[in-house]
Amino acid sequence: MSNLRFYSAEKLRIGATVKLSDNAAMHATRALRLTVGDTINLFNGDGFDYACELVSVKKSEVLAKIAASHSIENESPLSITLLQGISSGDRMDFTIQKAVELGVTIIQPISNERSVVKLTAERAQKRLEHWQNVVISACEQCGRATIPSVLAPVNLSVWLASNQQNGATRILLNPLGAKRLAELPTTLQNIQLLIGSEGGLSAAEIALAITHGFQSVILGPRILRTETAALTAISAMQILWGDF
């Protein structure tokens, strides 16, 4: 079976003929040089991969017929919500891409006091759409058939005020943290991980988060960049409690 995977927003079923999105069609024909008779996999986030054969390849459209489907069982046993301070440049894209590869379930972009990036409502919507596309591309590459959600950016204090703990283990990264990950319970499943943007969280934000049930955790003796901290923490969690 081909391991070339493309996202489709369509409802997929065996026997149906599906038109590939413009981006997928361009990549399939121009970059991969696929033609009629070649096989690919489609996914739409329902947990299945759909094996397809290309039945029409034209400049204006590419059609694929679905021949079979199979369930993808590669989701982490951990449900990790990444509360990521919005970082500048390509850092945010990189963090989101790699977090998806590492098994994160939900990504909540957070605006905090030291955030360099300030988003208007219009820019926030555009970034949200862009970040969700980053997630989809990461799923295409890593084989996930369940697509993590990127939620609308929100200020940290607003998020804390509007989200109950509901049994989740809440962890914030702090270079002056009192605990290490290995000191936490060994049966964790539902985790909310809070990481500041460049410059980290302010003392006031850390204090506020702690009043809402977050535990202050340190990742070793060295100060990590925001994107390094996120990926290091998620990897460590997968080693300690997940599927690594």
Buried (B, 14 or more C-beta within 10 A) or exposed (E): EEEBBBBBEBEBEEEEEBBBBEEBBEBBBEEEEBEEEBBBBBBBBBBBBBBBBBEEBEEEEBBBBBEEBEEBEEBBEBBBBBBBBBBEEEBBBBBBBBBBBBBBBBBBBBBBBBBEBEBEEEEBEEBBEEBBBBBBBBBBEBBBBBBBEBBEBBEBBEBBEEBEEEEBBBBBBBBEBEEEBEEBEEEBBBBBBBBBBBEBBBEEBBEBBBEBBBBBBBBEEEEBEBBBBBBBBBBBBBEBBBEE
